[in-house]
């Protein structure tokens, strides 16, 4: 491990007559003396000026080599391309598949900025494919690379700038411009820009830790990320209880595949479960009494991230609940309507070998493309022509919004709604602000009634 010291003493250059390099520079870092010899006085003075400037700037010096941190970083320098791959390797093992994709996307976005020149570069889509799918996907590092991809990667290995070059703020600003745009040149969504910028910042922090940079240049750039759009749920997207009932009936009645999925959609509507939470739901996590309310214990999600990014090679990753500790469990009481749906489903289709409630006809995991097709057909059957062309229940996820809005409009305390839905209170008030506002009249009436008792 490098030992740094701010105790530096630099002596005047002395000339020795019995040496091939007669001009000797001597200095001391902490307790350790150092010296270098030069052929000419000009070279020696230039080196001495470097050391004096670094000391005046307050840079720490490496006790072993005697060099200031800026020169140590230069001696240890590697290309940005290699550093970006080292950063991916650092993050890979402890990142879920969806995060791995985001990391690769960010590195694939900024890396084309840090090249010596663009002569001979492939087209944008070929570059994107080579970097995103191969250079920054650690799962493919041991696989045979297609010739066209290998050609692109070899070009980046030759043309990539050293990581130390990122001390140039103009270069770093160019990377920020890159993360602000999509591949077609249009402006990216604010959330995408913020995520990529955060990953880029973190990769530069790692460069500082690796002593490739003296500081993080992003901290010295005045740059404001686009403001995030408030993610309020639009009430026009949310079906009311009558519409939700028609949609579930349309799922059930359209095909054998639909009948397999009616309870799946029911979990979203009656329990406000996310689709990825329902995919992994097991029978042992369900209390389904013959009468009355039941209970779901949600403990894992199975988001679809693509087989290229998961450790298992399966399209779905296996994770804990969103924004919760790995072993957290969310308890959601469910009404008799959903209890009945689930009991019927288990009676009709049984469970998968691992206890999962929902499976395809071949026993696999439920796919978003499959249930998406069923939902689209259910909308066509259940909604009026005007409703069908609107945004009403456009996505299956809108059933979750319908559940939360129903709970809020029924007078359930927001804290309890947030707990059952797996939200923080901050997110609940931000996302469902319009539904909370709808309760103002009811709240005002309660306050008036209370005050009138003393009027």
C-alpha positions as CSV (number, residue, x, y, z in Angstrom):
1,X,0.0,0.0,0.0
2,X,1.3,3.4,-0.9
3,X,2.6,5.6,1.9
4,X,2.1,9.3,1.4
5,X,3.8,12.2,3.0
6,X,3.6,16.0,2.9
7,X,7.0,16.4,4.4
8,X,9.2,17.2,1.3
9,X,12.6,18.9,1.1
10,X,14.2,19.7,-2.3
11,X,17.8,20.7,-2.6
12,X,19.6,22.7,-5.2
13,X,21.0,20.9,-8.2
14,X,24.7,19.9,-7.9
15,X,27.2,19.1,-10.6
16,X,29.4,16.0,-10.4
17,X,32.5,15.9,-12.7
18,X,32.9,12.1,-12.6
19,X,29.5,11.0,-14.0
20,X,28.0,10.4,-17.4
21,X,24.9,12.3,-16.1
22,X,26.6,15.0,-14.1
23,X,23.6,17.1,-12.9
24,X,22.1,15.5,-9.8
25,X,18.8,16.5,-8.2
26,X,18.3,15.4,-4.6
27,X,15.2,15.6,-2.4
28,X,13.7,14.0,0.6
29,X,10.2,12.6,1.3
30,X,9.5,12.0,4.9
31,X,12.6,10.1,6.3
32,X,13.6,8.7,2.8
33,X,16.2,10.5,0.5
34,X,15.9,10.3,-3.3
35,X,18.0,11.4,-6.2
36,X,17.9,11.5,-10.0
37,X,20.8,12.3,-12.4
38,X,20.5,14.1,-15.8
39,X,22.7,14.7,-18.8
40,X,21.9,18.5,-19.0
41,X,21.2,21.2,-16.5
42,X,17.9,22.1,-18.3
43,X,16.5,18.6,-17.7
44,X,17.5,18.6,-14.1
45,X,15.9,22.0,-13.6
46,X,12.7,20.9,-15.3
47,X,12.4,17.9,-13.0
48,X,13.1,20.1,-9.9
49,X,10.4,22.6,-11.1
50,X,7.9,19.7,-11.3
51,X,8.6,18.6,-7.7
52,X,8.5,22.2,-6.4
53,X,5.2,22.9,-8.2
54,X,3.6,19.7,-6.8
55,X,4.7,20.5,-3.3
56,X,3.4,24.1,-3.5
57,X,0.0,22.7,-4.7
58,X,-0.2,20.6,-1.6
59,X,0.1,17.2,-3.3
60,X,1.2,14.3,-1.2
61,X,4.4,12.5,-2.2
62,X,5.0,8.8,-2.4
63,X,7.6,7.9,0.2
64,X,8.9,4.9,-1.8
65,X,9.3,6.5,-5.2
66,X,9.6,10.1,-4.0
67,X,7.2,11.3,-6.7
68,X,4.1,13.5,-6.1
69,X,0.7,11.9,-6.6
70,X,0.2,13.4,-10.0
71,X,3.4,11.8,-11.4
72,X,2.7,8.5,-9.6
73,X,-0.7,8.3,-11.3
74,X,1.0,8.9,-14.7
75,X,3.5,6.1,-14.1
76,X,0.7,3.7,-13.2
77,X,-1.6,4.9,-16.0
78,X,-3.8,2.5,-18.1
79,X,-6.1,3.2,-20.9
80,X,-9.7,4.3,-20.2
81,X,-10.9,1.2,-22.0
82,X,-9.0,-1.0,-19.6
83,X,-10.1,1.0,-16.6
84,X,-13.7,0.8,-17.6
85,X,-13.5,-2.9,-17.8
86,X,-11.8,-3.0,-14.4
87,X,-14.7,-1.0,-13.0
88,X,-17.2,-3.4,-14.5
89,X,-15.4,-6.3,-13.0
90,X,-15.3,-4.6,-9.6
91,X,-19.1,-4.1,-9.6
92,X,-20.2,-7.3,-11.4
93,X,-20.3,-9.9,-8.7
94,X,-22.4,-7.9,-6.2
95,X,-24.8,-6.3,-8.8
96,X,-28.2,-7.7,-9.9
97,X,-28.6,-8.4,-13.6
98,X,-30.6,-5.2,-14.2
99,X,-27.8,-3.1,-12.6
100,X,-25.2,-4.9,-14.7
101,X,-27.1,-3.8,-17.9
102,X,-27.2,-0.2,-16.6
103,X,-23.4,-0.2,-15.8
104,X,-22.6,-1.6,-19.3
105,X,-24.9,1.0,-20.9
106,X,-23.2,3.9,-19.1
107,X,-19.7,2.7,-19.9
108,X,-20.7,2.1,-23.6
109,X,-22.0,5.6,-23.7
110,X,-18.9,7.5,-22.4
111,X,-16.1,5.3,-23.8
112,X,-16.4,6.5,-27.4
113,X,-15.6,10.0,-26.1
114,X,-12.2,9.1,-24.8
115,X,-10.3,8.2,-28.0
116,X,-7.3,9.8,-29.6
117,X,-9.1,10.3,-32.9
118,X,-12.0,8.8,-34.8
119,X,-10.3,7.6,-38.0
120,X,-11.4,4.1,-38.8
121,X,-14.2,4.0,-36.2
122,X,-17.2,1.8,-37.0
123,X,-20.7,3.2,-37.2
124,X,-22.5,4.1,-34.0
125,X,-24.7,1.0,-33.8
126,X,-21.8,-1.4,-34.4
127,X,-19.8,0.4,-31.7
128,X,-22.8,0.3,-29.3
129,X,-23.2,-3.4,-29.8
130,X,-19.5,-4.2,-29.4
131,X,-19.1,-2.2,-26.2
132,X,-22.5,-2.9,-24.5
133,X,-22.9,-6.5,-25.4
134,X,-19.2,-7.7,-25.3
135,X,-16.7,-5.3,-23.8
136,X,-18.7,-4.5,-20.7
137,X,-20.6,-7.7,-20.3
138,X,-18.4,-9.8,-18.1
139,X,-20.4,-12.9,-18.7
140,X,-19.1,-12.9,-22.3
141,X,-15.4,-12.3,-21.6
142,X,-14.6,-16.0,-21.9
143,X,-16.7,-16.5,-25.0
144,X,-15.5,-16.5,-28.6
145,X,-15.9,-13.0,-30.0
146,X,-17.5,-12.6,-33.4
147,X,-14.9,-11.2,-36.0
148,X,-16.8,-8.0,-36.6
149,X,-17.1,-7.3,-32.9
150,X,-13.4,-8.1,-32.3
151,X,-12.4,-5.6,-34.9
152,X,-14.3,-2.9,-33.1
153,X,-12.8,-3.8,-29.7
154,X,-9.3,-3.9,-31.1
155,X,-9.8,-0.4,-32.5
156,X,-10.8,0.9,-29.0
157,X,-7.8,-0.8,-27.4
158,X,-5.5,1.1,-29.8
159,X,-7.3,4.4,-29.8
160,X,-8.4,4.7,-26.1
161,X,-6.9,7.6,-24.2
162,X,-5.0,7.1,-21.0
163,X,-7.2,7.5,-17.9
164,X,-5.0,10.3,-16.7
165,X,-6.3,12.3,-19.7
166,X,-9.6,12.7,-17.9
167,X,-8.0,15.5,-15.8
168,X,-8.9,17.6,-18.9
169,X,-12.3,19.0,-18.0
170,X,-13.2,19.6,-21.7
171,X,-13.0,15.8,-22.3
172,X,-15.2,15.1,-19.2
173,X,-17.8,17.6,-20.3
174,X,-17.9,15.9,-23.7
175,X,-18.7,12.7,-21.8
176,X,-21.6,14.4,-20.0
177,X,-22.9,15.6,-23.3
178,X,-22.8,12.0,-24.5
179,X,-24.8,10.7,-21.5
180,X,-27.4,13.4,-22.2
181,X,-28.3,12.0,-25.6
182,X,-29.7,8.8,-27.1
183,X,-28.1,6.9,-29.9
184,X,-30.2,8.8,-32.4
185,X,-29.0,12.1,-31.1
186,X,-32.2,13.1,-29.3
187,X,-32.2,14.1,-25.7
188,X,-32.4,11.2,-23.2
189,X,-34.9,11.0,-20.4
190,X,-33.8,12.8,-17.2
191,X,-33.8,9.6,-15.2
192,X,-31.5,7.9,-17.8
193,X,-29.1,10.9,-17.8
194,X,-28.9,10.9,-14.0
195,X,-28.2,7.2,-13.8
196,X,-25.5,7.3,-16.4
197,X,-23.9,10.4,-14.8
198,X,-23.9,8.7,-11.4
199,X,-22.2,5.6,-12.8
200,X,-19.6,7.7,-14.6
201,X,-18.9,9.6,-11.4
202,X,-18.4,6.4,-9.5
203,X,-16.0,5.1,-12.2
204,X,-13.9,8.2,-11.8
205,X,-13.9,7.8,-8.0
206,X,-12.5,4.3,-8.6
207,X,-9.8,5.9,-10.8
208,X,-8.9,8.1,-7.9
209,X,-8.7,5.1,-5.6
210,X,-6.5,3.3,-8.2
211,X,-4.3,6.4,-8.2
212,X,-4.9,7.0,-11.9
213,X,-6.3,10.4,-11.2
214,X,-5.5,12.8,-8.4
215,X,-9.1,13.9,-8.0
216,X,-12.5,13.4,-9.5
217,X,-12.8,15.9,-12.4
218,X,-16.6,15.9,-12.3
219,X,-16.5,17.8,-9.0
220,X,-14.9,20.7,-10.8
221,X,-17.4,21.0,-13.6
222,X,-20.5,23.2,-13.3
223,X,-23.2,21.0,-14.8
224,X,-26.8,20.6,-13.9
225,X,-28.7,17.4,-14.5
226,X,-32.1,17.8,-16.1
227,X,-34.9,18.0,-13.6
228,X,-36.8,14.7,-13.0
229,X,-40.4,14.7,-14.1
230,X,-42.6,14.1,-11.1
231,X,-43.8,10.5,-11.5
232,X,-47.4,11.0,-10.6
233,X,-49.9,8.4,-11.6
234,X,-52.4,9.7,-14.1
235,X,-56.0,8.9,-12.8
236,X,-57.0,8.4,-16.5
237,X,-54.8,5.3,-16.6
238,X,-56.3,3.7,-13.5
239,X,-59.4,1.4,-13.9
240,X,-62.2,1.7,-11.3
241,X,-63.4,-1.5,-9.5
242,X,-66.1,-2.1,-12.2
243,X,-63.7,-1.8,-15.1
244,X,-61.1,-3.9,-13.3
245,X,-63.7,-6.6,-12.8
246,X,-64.6,-6.6,-16.5
247,X,-60.9,-6.8,-17.5
248,X,-60.3,-9.8,-15.2
249,X,-63.3,-11.5,-16.7
250,X,-62.1,-10.8,-20.2
251,X,-58.7,-12.4,-19.2
252,X,-60.5,-15.5,-17.9
253,X,-62.8,-15.9,-20.9
254,X,-60.5,-15.4,-23.8
255,X,-58.4,-18.6,-23.9
256,X,-56.8,-21.4,-21.9
257,X,-53.7,-19.2,-21.5
258,X,-56.0,-16.4,-20.2
259,X,-57.5,-18.7,-17.6
260,X,-54.0,-19.5,-16.3
261,X,-53.4,-15.8,-15.9
262,X,-56.5,-14.5,-14.3
263,X,-55.3,-15.1,-10.8
264,X,-51.9,-13.7,-11.8
265,X,-53.5,-10.4,-12.8
266,X,-55.7,-10.7,-9.7
267,X,-52.6,-10.5,-7.5
268,X,-51.7,-7.2,-9.0
269,X,-55.2,-5.8,-8.6
270,X,-56.2,-7.1,-5.1
271,X,-52.7,-7.2,-3.5
272,X,-50.9,-4.3,-5.4
273,X,-48.2,-6.8,-6.2
274,X,-45.6,-5.9,-8.9
275,X,-45.5,-8.4,-11.8
276,X,-42.0,-9.5,-10.9
277,X,-43.2,-10.3,-7.4
278,X,-46.1,-12.4,-8.6
279,X,-43.9,-14.4,-11.0
280,X,-41.9,-15.8,-8.0
281,X,-44.9,-16.2,-5.6
282,X,-44.9,-19.7,-4.0
283,X,-47.8,-21.6,-2.4
284,X,-46.1,-21.7,0.9
285,X,-46.2,-17.9,1.1
286,X,-50.0,-17.8,0.7
287,X,-52.6,-18.2,3.5
288,X,-55.8,-19.1,1.6
289,X,-58.6,-19.9,4.1
290,X,-62.0,-21.1,3.0
291,X,-63.7,-18.0,4.3
292,X,-62.6,-14.5,5.0
293,X,-59.4,-12.6,4.3
294,X,-56.1,-14.4,3.4
295,X,-52.5,-13.2,3.4
296,X,-49.6,-13.1,0.9
297,X,-46.0,-13.0,2.1
298,X,-44.0,-11.4,-0.7
299,X,-40.3,-12.1,-0.4
300,X,-38.6,-12.1,-3.8
301,X,-38.8,-10.6,-7.3
302,X,-38.1,-12.3,-10.6
303,X,-37.4,-9.4,-13.0
304,X,-36.7,-10.2,-16.6
305,X,-33.1,-8.9,-17.3
306,X,-32.0,-11.2,-20.2
307,X,-30.0,-14.4,-20.0
308,X,-26.8,-12.6,-21.1
309,X,-26.7,-10.7,-17.8
310,X,-27.7,-13.2,-15.1
311,X,-25.4,-15.7,-13.3
312,X,-27.8,-18.5,-13.9
313,X,-28.2,-18.0,-17.7
314,X,-31.9,-17.7,-17.2
315,X,-33.8,-14.7,-18.6
316,X,-35.2,-13.8,-15.1
317,X,-33.0,-12.7,-12.3
318,X,-33.8,-13.7,-8.7
319,X,-33.7,-10.9,-6.2
320,X,-35.2,-9.7,-2.9
321,X,-38.0,-7.1,-2.8
322,X,-37.4,-3.8,-4.5
323,X,-35.5,-1.3,-2.4
324,X,-35.6,-3.7,0.6
325,X,-33.0,-5.9,2.4
326,X,-32.4,-9.2,0.7
327,X,-34.4,-11.2,3.3
328,X,-37.2,-8.7,3.8
329,X,-40.8,-10.0,3.6
330,X,-43.9,-7.9,2.8
331,X,-47.1,-9.1,4.4
332,X,-50.2,-8.1,2.3
333,X,-53.7,-9.1,3.5
334,X,-55.9,-10.1,0.6
335,X,-59.7,-10.0,0.3
336,X,-61.9,-13.1,-0.2
337,X,-62.1,-12.3,-3.9
338,X,-58.4,-13.0,-4.4
339,X,-58.4,-15.9,-2.0
340,X,-61.1,-17.5,-4.1
341,X,-59.1,-16.9,-7.4
342,X,-56.0,-18.4,-6.0
343,X,-57.7,-21.4,-4.5
344,X,-59.3,-22.1,-7.9
345,X,-56.0,-21.6,-9.7
346,X,-54.2,-24.1,-7.4
347,X,-57.0,-26.6,-7.8
348,X,-57.0,-26.2,-11.6
349,X,-53.3,-26.0,-12.4
350,X,-51.4,-27.1,-9.3
351,X,-47.9,-25.6,-8.7
352,X,-44.5,-25.8,-10.3
353,X,-41.9,-28.2,-8.9
354,X,-40.4,-25.4,-6.9
355,X,-43.8,-24.4,-5.5
356,X,-44.4,-21.4,-7.8
357,X,-48.1,-20.7,-8.3
358,X,-47.8,-19.4,-11.8
359,X,-46.2,-21.2,-14.7
360,X,-46.5,-21.5,-18.5
361,X,-48.2,-24.5,-20.1
362,X,-44.7,-26.0,-20.3
363,X,-43.8,-25.3,-16.7
364,X,-41.6,-22.3,-17.3
365,X,-41.6,-18.8,-15.8
366,X,-44.4,-16.4,-16.9
367,X,-43.0,-14.1,-19.6
368,X,-43.9,-10.4,-19.9
369,X,-44.5,-10.9,-23.7
370,X,-47.0,-13.6,-23.0
371,X,-49.1,-11.9,-20.3
372,X,-48.8,-8.6,-22.3
373,X,-50.6,-10.2,-25.2
374,X,-53.3,-11.6,-23.0
375,X,-53.8,-8.2,-21.4
376,X,-54.0,-6.4,-24.8
377,X,-56.8,-8.8,-25.9
378,X,-58.6,-8.3,-22.6
379,X,-58.6,-4.5,-23.1
380,X,-60.0,-5.0,-26.6
381,X,-62.9,-7.2,-25.2
382,X,-63.7,-5.4,-22.0
383,X,-63.4,-1.7,-22.8
384,X,-65.6,0.6,-24.9
385,X,-64.1,1.9,-28.2
386,X,-63.3,5.3,-26.5
387,X,-61.8,3.6,-23.5
388,X,-59.7,1.3,-25.7
389,X,-58.0,4.1,-27.6
390,X,-57.3,6.0,-24.3
391,X,-54.6,5.2,-21.7
392,X,-57.0,3.4,-19.4
393,X,-55.4,0.2,-18.1
394,X,-52.8,0.4,-20.9
395,X,-50.4,-1.7,-19.0
396,X,-50.9,-4.6,-16.6
397,X,-49.0,-2.5,-14.0
398,X,-52.0,-0.1,-13.9
399,X,-53.8,-2.8,-11.9
400,X,-51.3,-2.2,-9.1
401,X,-52.0,1.5,-9.3
402,X,-55.8,0.7,-9.2
403,X,-55.2,-1.3,-6.0
404,X,-53.4,1.5,-4.2
405,X,-55.9,4.2,-5.4
406,X,-58.8,2.0,-4.2
407,X,-57.2,1.6,-0.8
408,X,-56.6,5.3,-0.5
409,X,-60.1,6.3,-1.7
410,X,-61.5,3.7,0.9
411,X,-60.0,5.8,3.7
412,X,-57.1,3.4,4.5
413,X,-54.3,5.3,6.3
414,X,-51.5,6.3,3.9
415,X,-48.9,4.7,6.2
416,X,-50.6,1.3,6.0
417,X,-51.1,1.7,2.2
418,X,-47.4,2.4,1.8
419,X,-46.5,-0.6,3.9
420,X,-48.7,-3.0,2.0
421,X,-47.7,-1.6,-1.4
422,X,-44.0,-1.7,-0.6
423,X,-43.5,2.0,-0.9
424,X,-41.9,4.6,1.3
425,X,-44.2,7.4,2.4
426,X,-42.2,9.8,0.3
427,X,-42.9,7.8,-2.9
428,X,-46.5,7.2,-2.0
429,X,-47.2,10.9,-1.6
430,X,-45.3,11.7,-4.8
431,X,-46.6,9.1,-7.1
432,X,-50.2,9.0,-5.8
433,X,-50.5,12.8,-5.1
434,X,-53.6,13.2,-7.3
435,X,-55.5,10.4,-5.5
436,X,-54.6,11.9,-2.1
437,X,-55.9,15.3,-3.3
438,X,-59.2,13.7,-4.1
439,X,-59.7,13.0,-0.4
440,X,-59.7,16.7,0.4
441,X,-63.5,17.1,0.3
442,X,-64.0,14.1,2.5
443,X,-61.4,15.4,5.0
444,X,-62.9,18.9,5.0
445,X,-66.4,17.5,5.7
446,X,-65.0,15.5,8.6
447,X,-63.3,18.7,10.0
448,X,-66.5,20.8,9.5
449,X,-68.6,18.2,11.3
450,X,-66.2,18.2,14.2
451,X,-66.1,21.9,14.4
452,X,-69.9,22.2,14.2
453,X,-70.3,20.3,17.4
454,X,-68.9,23.3,19.2
455,X,-70.4,26.1,17.0
